[in-house]
Amino acid sequence: MDFKIVWTPKAEFRYEQIILYLKDNWSKSVQIDFYRTVKNKLELLRLFPNMGMKFSNRIIVSFY
């Protein structure tokens, strides 16, 4: 089952701040890598929303 990712206003603001920081201080390739990493992780969360949730004081799946 697919889920929709909903960003909070704070999350959107912080994401935009990170993008601006990367734009000002890093190369284009670093910006693209960051964008792709976030995009891929959001896609995984959309497809597998329980990923990374705690069960019995253990994390079953994480992004690492």
NUSE-161115 format. One line per field, with one value per atom (N, C-alpha, C, O): atom name; residue in one letter; x, y, z. Coordinates in nm, 3 decimals, padded with zeros to 5 digits, always signed. Example, Ala and Ser with C-alpha at 12.3 -4.5 7.8 and 13.67 -1.06 7.14 Angstrom:
BEGIN
atomo	[N, CA, C, O, N, CA, C, O]
residuo	[A, A, A, A, S, S, S, S]
c1	[+01.319, +01.230, +01.320, +01.424, +01.285, +01.367, +01.290, +01.341]
c2	[-00.569, -00.450, -00.330, -00.332, -00.225, -00.106, +00.003, +00.114]
c3	[+00.780, +00.780, +00.780, +00.846, +00.708, +00.714, +00.787, +00.804]
This chain:
BEGIN
atomo	[N, CA, C, O, N, CA, C, O, N, CA, C, O, N, CA, C, O, N, CA, C, O, N, CA, C, O, N, CA, C, O, N, CA, C, O, N, CA, C, O, N, CA, C, O, N, CA, C, O, N, CA, C, O, N, CA, C, O, N, CA, C, O, N, CA, C, O, N, CA, C, O, N, CA, C, O, N, CA, C, O, N, CA, C, O, N, CA, C, O, N, CA, C, O, N, CA, C, O, N, CA, C, O, N, CA, C, O, N, CA, C, O, N, CA, C, O, N, CA, C, O, N, CA, C, O, N, CA, C, O, N, CA, C, O, N, CA, C, O, N, CA, C, O, N, CA, C, O, N, CA, C, O, N, CA, C, O, N, CA, C, O, N, CA, C, O, N, CA, C, O, N, CA, C, O, N, CA, C, O, N, CA, C, O, N, CA, C, O, N, CA, C, O, N, CA, C, O, N, CA, C, O, N, CA, C, O, N, CA, C, O, N, CA, C, O, N, CA, C, O, N, CA, C, O, N, CA, C, O, N, CA, C, O, N, CA, C, O, N, CA, C, O, N, CA, C, O, N, CA, C, O, N, CA, C, O, N, CA, C, O, N, CA, C, O, N, CA, C, O, N, CA, C, O, N, CA, C, O, N, CA, C, O, N, CA, C, O]
residuo	[M, M, M, M, D, D, D, D, F, F, F, F, K, K, K, K, I, I, I, I, V, V, V, V, W, W, W, W, T, T, T, T, P, P, P, P, K, K, K, K, A, A, A, A, E, E, E, E, F, F, F, F, R, R, R, R, Y, Y, Y, Y, E, E, E, E, Q, Q, Q, Q, I, I, I, I, I, I, I, I, L, L, L, L, Y, Y, Y, Y, L, L, L, L, K, K, K, K, D, D, D, D, N, N, N, N, W, W, W, W, S, S, S, S, K, K, K, K, S, S, S, S, V, V, V, V, Q, Q, Q, Q, I, I, I, I, D, D, D, D, F, F, F, F, Y, Y, Y, Y, R, R, R, R, T, T, T, T, V, V, V, V, K, K, K, K, N, N, N, N, K, K, K, K, L, L, L, L, E, E, E, E, L, L, L, L, L, L, L, L, R, R, R, R, L, L, L, L, F, F, F, F, P, P, P, P, N, N, N, N, M, M, M, M, G, G, G, G, M, M, M, M, K, K, K, K, F, F, F, F, S, S, S, S, N, N, N, N, R, R, R, R, I, I, I, I, I, I, I, I, V, V, V, V, S, S, S, S, F, F, F, F, Y, Y, Y, Y]
c1	[+00.084, +00.000, +00.089, +00.181, +00.061, +00.137, +00.078, -00.043, +00.165, +00.125, +00.179, +00.275, +00.117, +00.162, +00.248, +00.211, +00.362, +00.449, +00.397, +00.379, +00.372, +00.326, +00.435, +00.472, +00.484, +00.589, +00.525, +00.428, +00.580, +00.537, +00.599, +00.700, +00.542, +00.603, +00.748, +00.834, +00.775, +00.911, +01.006, +01.119, +00.961, +01.044, +01.073, +01.186, +00.972, +00.992, +01.093, +01.182, +01.078, +01.169, +01.313, +01.406, +01.330, +01.465, +01.526, +01.645, +01.446, +01.494, +01.541, +01.648, +01.461, +01.499, +01.627, +01.711, +01.642, +01.764, +01.887, +01.992, +01.872, +01.983, +02.018, +02.136, +01.917, +01.941, +02.016, +02.112, +01.973, +02.041, +02.185, +02.276, +02.206, +02.342, +02.430, +02.543, +02.378, +02.456, +02.486, +02.596, +02.389, +02.407, +02.519, +02.598, +02.525, +02.624, +02.762, +02.862, +02.770, +02.897, +02.953, +03.065, +02.876, +02.921, +02.902, +02.837, +02.960, +02.951, +02.812, +02.734, +02.786, +02.659, +02.641, +02.530, +02.750, +02.738, +02.695, +02.621, +02.741, +02.700, +02.551, +02.478, +02.507, +02.365, +02.279, +02.176, +02.322, +02.247, +02.246, +02.143, +02.359, +02.365, +02.269, +02.198, +02.266, +02.175, +02.030, +01.951, +01.995, +01.859, +01.818, +01.710, +01.906, +01.875, +01.861, +01.774, +01.947, +01.940, +01.807, +01.742, +01.767, +01.640, +01.525, +01.433, +01.529, +01.423, +01.410, +01.298, +01.522, +01.519, +01.466, +01.390, +01.507, +01.459, +01.311, +01.239, +01.264, +01.121, +01.040, +00.931, +01.093, +01.025, +01.016, +00.913, +01.124, +01.121, +01.017, +00.942, +01.013, +00.913, +00.770, +00.678, +00.753, +00.620, +00.576, +00.460, +00.669, +00.635, +00.631, +00.552, +00.716, +00.726, +00.717, +00.819, +00.599, +00.585, +00.627, +00.655, +00.632, +00.674, +00.825, +00.877, +00.894, +01.039, +01.099, +01.069, +01.182, +01.247, +01.169, +01.217, +01.049, +00.970, +01.022, +01.077, +01.004, +01.049, +00.943, +00.824, +00.989, +00.904, +00.983, +01.097, +00.927, +00.992, +01.129, +01.225, +01.139, +01.266, +01.378, +01.495, +01.346, +01.447, +01.402, +01.283, +01.496, +01.463, +01.484, +01.594, +01.379, +01.393, +01.460, +01.538, +01.433, +01.491, +01.533, +01.463, +01.647, +01.688, +01.746, +01.758, +01.783, +01.838, +01.987, +02.044, +02.050, +02.195, +02.236, +02.356]
c2	[-00.118, +00.000, +00.124, +00.136, +00.216, +00.340, +00.444, +00.453, +00.523, +00.632, +00.762, +00.762, +00.870, +01.003, +01.062, +01.058, +01.118, +01.186, +01.329, +01.402, +01.367, +01.502, +01.573, +01.527, +01.682, +01.759, +01.862, +01.928, +01.875, +01.983, +02.113, +02.109, +02.226, +02.354, +02.365, +02.418, +02.316, +02.322, +02.235, +02.276, +02.117, +02.028, +02.090, +02.084, +02.150, +02.217, +02.331, +02.346, +02.411, +02.523, +02.474, +02.528, +02.371, +02.320, +02.259, +02.277, +02.190, +02.132, +02.243, +02.233, +02.348, +02.461, +02.528, +02.568, +02.539, +02.597, +02.512, +02.566, +02.383, +02.293, +02.309, +02.316, +02.315, +02.333, +02.463, +02.466, +02.571, +02.700, +02.694, +02.748, +02.629, +02.616, +02.538, +02.578, +02.429, +02.349, +02.430, +02.422, +02.507, +02.590, +02.691, +02.716, +02.750, +02.854, +02.801, +02.870, +02.677, +02.630, +02.502, +02.463, +02.436, +02.308, +02.304, +02.390, +02.202, +02.188, +02.138, +02.091, +02.150, +02.104, +01.954, +01.908, +01.877, +01.732, +01.696, +01.599, +01.772, +01.748, +01.781, +01.708, +01.887, +01.924, +01.813, +01.775, +01.762, +01.657, +01.529, +01.462, +01.495, +01.375, +01.388, +01.292, +01.504, +01.526, +01.512, +01.442, +01.578, +01.572, +01.427, +01.384, +01.354, +01.214, +01.127, +01.040, +01.149, +01.070, +01.093, +00.997, +01.219, +01.250, +01.191, +01.131, +01.209, +01.157, +01.006, +00.954, +00.935, +00.789, +00.743, +00.647, +00.810, +00.772, +00.800, +00.722, +00.910, +00.940, +00.838, +00.799, +00.795, +00.693, +00.561, +00.495, +00.523, +00.403, +00.415, +00.321, +00.530, +00.551, +00.548, +00.501, +00.599, +00.597, +00.453, +00.418, +00.372, +00.233, +00.143, +00.049, +00.171, +00.089, +00.180, +00.205, +00.228, +00.329, +00.282, +00.366, +00.154, +00.105, +00.093, +00.059, +00.119, +00.108, +00.206, +00.325, +00.155, +00.240, +00.261, +00.328, +00.205, +00.219, +00.125, +00.019, +00.166, +00.083, -00.021, +00.009, -00.141, -00.249, -00.324, -00.363, -00.344, -00.417, -00.360, -00.435, -00.227, -00.159, -00.189, -00.171, -00.233, -00.257, -00.191, -00.189, -00.136, -00.085, -00.199, -00.255, -00.233, -00.345, -00.307, -00.386, -00.191, -00.149, -00.003, +00.077, +00.030, +00.169, +00.206, +00.121, +00.331, +00.379, +00.352, +00.375, +00.304, +00.289, +00.157, +00.129]
c3	[+00.000, +00.000, +00.000, +00.081, -00.091, -00.099, -00.005, +00.013, +00.054, +00.141, +00.084, +00.007, +00.122, +00.080, +00.191, +00.309, +00.154, +00.250, +00.267, +00.169, +00.391, +00.421, +00.502, +00.610, +00.449, +00.515, +00.608, +00.571, +00.727, +00.815, +00.765, +00.694, +00.800, +00.760, +00.809, +00.738, +00.929, +00.983, +00.900, +00.872, +00.861, +00.780, +00.644, +00.595, +00.583, +00.454, +00.468, +00.384, +00.573, +00.596, +00.613, +00.553, +00.696, +00.722, +00.596, +00.570, +00.518, +00.392, +00.298, +00.237, +00.287, +00.202, +00.252, +00.172, +00.383, +00.441, +00.405, +00.372, +00.412, +00.377, +00.230, +00.195, +00.145, +00.001, -00.025, -00.102, +00.039, +00.022, +00.072, +00.008, +00.185, +00.239, +00.140, +00.112, +00.089, -00.006, -00.133, -00.188, -00.176, -00.296, -00.277, -00.368, -00.157, -00.129, -00.095, -00.116, -00.044, +00.011, -00.050, -00.019, -00.134, -00.188, -00.339, -00.397, -00.399, -00.545, -00.586, -00.504, -00.715, -00.771, -00.748, -00.723, -00.758, -00.740, -00.597, -00.578, -00.497, -00.359, -00.344, -00.276, -00.405, -00.401, -00.462, -00.406, -00.576, -00.645, -00.561, -00.552, -00.501, -00.416, -00.298, -00.265, -00.235, -00.122, -00.168, -00.104, -00.277, -00.330, -00.358, -00.320, -00.425, -00.460, -00.336, -00.330, -00.238, -00.114, -00.043, -00.001, -00.030, +00.034, -00.046, +00.010, -00.176, -00.263, -00.249, -00.239, -00.249, -00.238, -00.102, -00.095, +00.003, +00.137, +00.153, +00.217, +00.097, +00.103, +00.024, +00.066, -00.089, -00.168, -00.090, -00.093, -00.022, +00.061, +00.172, +00.199, +00.237, +00.343, +00.288, +00.355, +00.168, +00.107, +00.079, +00.100, +00.033, +00.000, +00.123, +00.128, +00.220, +00.341, +00.464, +00.529, +00.498, +00.604, +00.742, +00.828, +00.767, +00.899, +00.912, +01.018, +00.806, +00.807, +00.908, +00.905, +00.995, +01.092, +01.220, +01.311, +01.229, +01.351, +01.459, +01.429, +01.582, +01.693, +01.729, +01.736, +01.749, +01.798, +01.905, +01.880, +02.020, +02.129, +02.161, +02.183, +02.165, +02.198, +02.101, +02.135, +01.981, +01.877, +01.749, +01.717, +01.677, +01.544, +01.445, +01.436, +01.372, +01.282, +01.152, +01.097, +01.102, +00.975, +00.990, +01.052, +00.934, +00.937, +00.802, +00.713, +00.786, +00.660, +00.646, +00.540, +00.749, +00.745, +00.689, +00.679]
